[in-house]
């Protein structure tokens, strides 16, 4: 997936920022990707899932909001 840059956690929701190198129009660029997961414990191990409860929605909004504050987007392009 790339190199993990940062995680934003609210409740059981985690937004993870990944950094990848890609070639776009012949130019090497750094691209950031974002994943949203729900963290839960299954017996003795922590698991990541991509199914959410309705009670997770406020935490999703908060975690994505924090990620957007740090990595703003304008016209569909990451600003920094």
SULNOR-V162649 format. One record per pair of residues at least 24 apart in sequence whose ideal C-beta (glycine too) atoms are under 10 Angstrom apart, sorted by sequence separation. I is the first residue (numbers start at 1). GAP is how many residues later the second one is. If there is no record, write none. Layout:
<<I,GAP> <I,GAP>>
//
This chain:
<<13,24> <14,24> <36,24> <12,25> <13,25> <14,25> <6,26> <8,26> <12,26> <13,26> <37,26> <3,27> <5,27> <11,27> <12,27> <36,27> <2,28> <5,28> <6,28> <7,28> <8,28> <11,28> <12,28> <36,28> <2,29> <5,29> <12,29> <2,30> <7,30> <9,30> <34,30> <2,31> <4,31> <36,31> <1,32> <7,32> <16,32> <34,33> <1,34> <14,34> <34,34> <32,35> <12,37> <34,37> <13,39> <32,39> <12,40> <12,41> <32,41> <12,43> <13,43> <11,44> <12,44> <13,44> <15,44> <34,44> <11,45> <13,45> <14,45> <15,45> <33,45> <10,46> <13,46> <32,46> <11,47> <12,47> <13,47> <15,47> <16,47> <31,47> <10,48> <11,48> <13,48> <15,48> <30,48> <32,48> <10,49> <11,49> <13,49> <14,49> <15,49> <9,50> <10,50> <13,50> <15,50> <17,50> <10,51> <11,51> <13,51> <15,51> <16,51> <10,52> <11,52> <15,52> <9,53> <10,53> <15,53> <17,53> <8,54> <9,54> <10,54> <17,54> <8,55> <10,55> <7,56> <8,56> <10,56> <15,56> <8,57> <9,57> <8,58> <8,59> <6,60> <7,60> <8,60> <6,61> <8,61> <8,62> <8,63> <6,64> <5,65> <6,65> <5,66>>
//
